[in-house]
Amino acid sequence: QVQLVESGGGLVQPGGSLRLSCVASGGIWSMLDMGWYRQAPGKERELAATIKRGGNTNYGDSVKGRFTISKDNAKNTVYLQMNSLKPEDTAVYYCNARNYRTDFDSWGQGTQVTVSS
């Protein structure tokens, strides 16, 4: 069972930046594809970004060009750098780890991001 702990959320003005972090423990990092998903009030959870074990990345259409996902294999940590934030980016952001062999998903508890003036 993989445990995921997110940090870095908060309140930011439109146009600002935030960096989210997610530390994984209890699993084998090299077997995990990592991702960030978000859920706004009244909406379904949606993809923000994913990064495969080998480093390939994928982004949701609404964040392309503004968000960057990266990881530090030595620290078992995945990051989401969010720039040019908009009010519609307001959501709870969840870290996800998927075992590439079993497709078993683990989720973090979520971190709130609020973009408002």
C-alpha positions as CSV (number, residue, x, y, z in Angstrom):
1,Q,0.0,0.0,0.0
2,V,1.4,3.3,-1.1
3,Q,1.0,6.3,1.2
4,L,0.9,9.8,-0.5
5,V,1.2,13.1,1.3
6,E,0.6,16.3,-0.6
7,S,1.7,19.8,0.4
8,G,2.0,23.2,-1.1
9,G,-1.6,24.3,-1.6
10,G,-3.0,27.6,-0.6
11,L,-4.5,30.9,-1.7
12,V,-3.0,32.8,-4.6
13,Q,-4.0,35.7,-6.7
14,P,-4.9,35.3,-10.4
15,G,-1.7,35.2,-12.5
16,G,0.3,33.8,-9.6
17,S,2.2,30.5,-9.1
18,L,2.2,27.6,-6.7
19,R,4.2,24.4,-6.5
20,L,2.6,21.3,-5.1
21,S,4.6,18.4,-3.7
22,C,3.7,14.8,-3.1
23,V,5.9,12.3,-1.2
24,A,5.3,8.6,-1.7
25,S,6.1,5.9,0.9
26,G,5.4,2.3,1.5
27,G,5.7,1.2,-2.1
28,I,8.3,0.6,-4.8
29,W,8.9,4.0,-6.5
30,S,10.3,2.5,-9.6
31,M,7.0,0.7,-10.3
32,L,4.8,3.8,-10.0
33,D,3.4,6.1,-12.6
34,M,2.5,9.4,-10.8
35,G,-0.1,12.0,-11.5
36,W,-2.1,15.0,-10.2
37,Y,-5.8,15.2,-10.5
38,R,-8.2,18.0,-9.4
39,Q,-11.8,18.3,-8.3
40,A,-13.7,21.6,-8.2
41,P,-16.9,21.9,-6.2
42,G,-19.8,20.3,-8.1
43,K,-17.5,18.9,-10.8
44,E,-16.0,15.5,-11.5
45,R,-12.4,14.8,-10.8
46,E,-10.2,15.6,-13.8
47,L,-6.7,15.0,-15.0
48,A,-4.1,17.8,-14.4
49,A,-0.9,15.9,-15.3
50,T,0.7,12.6,-15.2
51,I,4.4,11.4,-15.4
52,K,5.3,7.9,-16.3
53,R,8.1,5.9,-14.7
54,G,10.3,6.7,-17.7
55,G,9.5,10.4,-17.5
56,N,6.9,10.8,-20.3
57,T,4.4,13.4,-19.3
58,N,0.7,14.1,-20.2
59,Y,-1.4,17.2,-19.4
60,G,-5.1,18.0,-19.3
61,D,-6.1,20.4,-22.0
62,S,-7.0,23.1,-19.5
63,V,-3.5,23.3,-18.0
64,K,-1.3,22.7,-21.0
65,G,1.4,25.4,-21.2
66,R,0.8,26.6,-17.7
67,F,1.5,23.6,-15.5
68,T,4.6,21.4,-15.3
69,I,4.9,18.0,-13.7
70,S,8.2,16.6,-12.6
71,K,9.7,14.2,-10.2
72,D,12.7,13.5,-8.0
73,N,13.4,9.8,-7.9
74,A,15.9,10.1,-5.1
75,K,13.2,11.7,-2.9
76,N,10.2,9.6,-4.1
77,T,8.5,13.0,-4.8
78,V,6.4,14.3,-7.6
79,Y,5.8,18.0,-8.1
80,L,3.3,20.2,-9.9
81,Q,4.5,23.6,-10.8
82,M,1.4,25.8,-11.6
83,N,2.0,29.2,-13.3
84,S,-0.4,31.8,-14.6
85,L,-3.1,30.5,-12.3
86,K,-6.7,31.3,-13.0
87,P,-9.8,31.3,-10.8
88,E,-11.0,28.2,-12.6
89,D,-8.0,26.4,-11.4
90,T,-9.5,26.5,-7.9
91,A,-10.0,22.9,-6.7
92,V,-8.7,20.2,-4.4
93,Y,-5.6,18.7,-6.0
94,Y,-5.0,15.0,-5.4
95,C,-1.8,13.1,-5.9
96,N,-2.1,9.7,-7.6
97,A,0.2,6.7,-7.8
98,R,-0.5,3.8,-10.1
99,N,1.3,0.5,-10.0
100,Y,2.2,-0.1,-13.7
101,R,1.9,-3.9,-13.3
102,T,-1.4,-4.1,-11.3
103,D,-3.0,-0.8,-12.2
104,F,-3.7,-0.4,-8.5
105,D,-4.4,3.3,-7.7
106,S,-3.4,5.0,-4.5
107,W,-4.6,8.6,-3.6
108,G,-3.4,11.3,-1.3
109,Q,-5.8,13.2,1.0
110,G,-5.8,16.3,-1.3
111,T,-4.6,19.8,-1.0
112,Q,-6.8,22.9,-1.6
113,V,-5.7,25.4,-4.2
114,T,-7.8,28.7,-4.3
115,V,-7.1,31.3,-6.9
116,S,-8.9,34.5,-6.0
117,S,-8.2,38.2,-5.7
